Amino acid sequence: MGISIAIGITAVALIIGIGFTGVIPMGDDMPSIMQPTPSAPSAPVVQQAPPSPPPMIQEKPPAYVPMKSTPSYAPSSNDLIDQLDWSISEGDVVAMYLDKGDSSLVVHTIAPNDGELFVGLNADYIGSDDGTFFILVDNQEHEDYEQAGMDLYIDLPAGAEKVEIIGSYVIL
């Protein structure tokens, strides 16, 4: 019995709600609340465009610039220093060249303090059949480096003068 009362109340509420929206006419004497009542004409309304906001100047984000130090020397014709991406945190890179006999890239550095050398290798110059490279620093095996694809991050000890990155092939 309680549910039939709830259904009846819901039905009456729906009919009244629909009647006020104008979908079901409820009689000519009962205006719908959704329709405005007619009123005397007033002066014409002139609509003005809303004021436009001041133009927004959007600056472009800075473009990615590879970390590349400017060498303090004049490069030679077979020097790759301008062909590869590189940077050094402490010191300077004075030369980069390929050694076909050892299938290596030789990097001459001036490193007064401990630092990091980044070299972005390019398969047009040097590569490795298995994707890994062997690193020598001052003619000693050096395992303190990280490789991400063709990018090498080599920790350099203070005083390092020569870094050799040995691959499977070089292209001169």
Order of alpha helices (4+ residues) and beta strands (2+ residues): alpha-beta-beta-beta-beta-beta-beta-beta-beta-beta-beta-beta
